Amino acid sequence: MYFSISQQIRQHVLEMIFLAKASHIGSCFSIADILSVLYFSFLRIDPREPLHPDRDRCIVSKGHAAAAVYATLAVRGFFPVEELKTFCQPGSLLLGHLHHKVCGVELSTGSLGHGLSVGCGLALAAHRERKSYRTVVIVSDGEMNEGSIWEAALFAAHHKLSQLVCIVDYNKIQSFGSVEEVLTLASLSEKFLAFGWEVEEIDGHDHQEIERALHRKADKPLSIIAHTVKGKGVSFMENQLAWHYKNPSYEEYQKALQEVCDPLLLQR
């Protein structure tokens, strides 16, 4: 099931970015598998009641991966799939960075470093009000350069926010180079452990590993270090810095489409 959903997300993202001549396809593809497990298995959400007070919250702090989140929400039923073609078009709510007025989007993001702090606030509110909803925050590895991330990490551990999960999309490429070249993160696992978190280190494209990690029980906040591949799913985009910004030509679009389309979908 997850593979088919992940491929649908990638297929929609590819079309959206091609039509809009937009960017960040590599960043979208790296989290497609994570989003498929979150939205179709883990998160307690209902598209018919998108603002239910007891819903789980998911904040995608790396707001430049908006196309992947919009695609996931549309496939999950929060709004019609046909609306995805309006991505980055005049008058559309589907902006190039995540926009909270889109049904299912919890927070407008794009200025990096803020999502985890907001997630801490939501998790603290749930704890104090004795609510059962969980808060998941997806951050990029380049975003870990922001000091606000580590302030939030200290806060979460201090308040024992066990209903908070931080997933790091560790694709090892950020906007201007590799993570190692720009600002090395050394061992993220050791950092989070030192800050008082539970830690799981996983293959961010293995659906079973993602699901298992999400269901780990602890009395502390949980950090999932998800090792991913920028541009995952299209051979000529994988691990290529250019696809952080580049949009595909018609020939590249057609070539990529053959790689991301689920064969079952192509037969329909």
Summary of the structure (lengths in Angstrom):
residues: 268
radius of gyration: 17.5
end to end distance: 16.8
largest distance: 54.1
contacts: 917
relative contact order: 0.17
helix: 46%
strand: 12%
